[in-house]
Amino acid sequence: MHSPQLTTPCSRQHDRGAPHSPSLVPRSSVCHALLFTASLLLANGVHSQEWQLDPSCGRLNENTFGRPFDYYTATAELRHIVETPHFPPHVESLQRGNTSATPGHDIAYTLRTFPNHPRALMAMINLGRKEKTKQPNGSPYTVDCWINRALAFKPDDGTVRLVYGIELMRQGRHANAIPQLLKAEESLTESGNVFYNLGLAYFEVGDYDNALKYAHKAYARGFNFEGLRKKLAAKGHWRDYVPPPPEAAPEKTSPDTQ
């Protein structure tokens, strides 16, 4: 089945039959910015590149710019060019689309440019849940594909792993979520959010020792959701954190005298 091509604000200027909501910036400004950015990429010798991923999930270089960008290292200008027309607050909150009638098209545009955009990825997941479908309206791919694309693009992105782990937990797949959350912990080493969700996942699979360990780590970092503490207490496994005793200093010994 042919996947619909994701149009740009420039191409949609001439698509009089397509429904859309007004952009937050003039379309002519967006078009000029897109063309300017594309010319910068060509001038700097940036060419499209293939990544291996599930063939049913398309290719990562299928977007306006001919290549995907890491959300965290992209310039503020590029983020503005993409997010202003395609990911304003009313799209992220799934109220309505901005360049189309429904938010799926705009979220898809954002994820095609930034596959590891964490808020856009979560928005697409939530849209699938809201519409009760694996492939939201306006999206050329399934929700699972968007996750697959993000992981293929940046497999070591801890926030993507966290988003994926949380989604697996929402599906009741707690044992599958644990490896994703442990992978997230490798880069998000001080994240109370990661620790709390790991604690919940371990609790649900009956590993109460690890659940308690990660509960303590989450609460020590100010992540004070009480749900995990109450779950452990109800099972008789909650214990307040007791810091280990300090290591005794080595005794000083006098040098041997002759």
Steps between C-alpha positions, in 0.01 A plus 500: 500500500635841406563729795369853446774757458529756774452843346682815600343836581632615159321227306181547702480864394371379164286218638176696521290188556685385811353599836731687732507732795687831482872473571650703781744660255440617142534213254732704280740540793494126569566422132794737479645359821464141375668584170775692679569208735503250212750717314721511809500119517602471135765767536652310791513177304230323702346214305223254576590187690320169546444331833391141525162457663177310446422542126133559576601811695640688203839667483642754740609736225148547363431855607526857377870523575614164359633385838384474861637715782579426863251705697754576773774631272282676240532876477240722662421631152418155365286416802309825448450431128348159574325544834332835439273377218492129589528458878334793679329431835159421350660226285699355789183490713316329210230768481533551124748514216673815383582441132230232472167423664638242744824501703637172359638663184685772692641262760618272218675793329677581828611139551622468143730793562591408859445123548608525865280801589378368837186711536393440141557126545287498814236709323480244218469218753224688682323573172492128421345436839250783457389373159523135612708408198851377422532757219358842590315707244746705294797280589669301223629247753380311805590612850735202529676620184563844647659337803702270272619798295609689813696201630657433159608863481636537854514163679684653796253784554394452861184708468376294205563186706309655789203588276501147357527344845207704630289399200581131558393541862174661390444188291560282806831368359708576807761228444566643153517853638780427745782460240389822330502690828837354599634620166354844576676497836839466325478854368242655734702411806329744738143485371239452770249430223705204373553368854134529594381315191763232551370460855145463370605248234694289749206511741262371234723200423536420871861610545440698817866543593576685178168685522604632842851582378371715216228654717770624736702636206196680358394656829857607577487707180175669588268285289234485770212310342358292784359215290808279511551551872136403566522193276807374683349578841180311412711192422706541818817586309545869572796597716638847553839555348785444742834627369784253533742571785808696396806294434743501788820687430804274488699497821826687492796283578839614609784406274710213628808614680819310512 
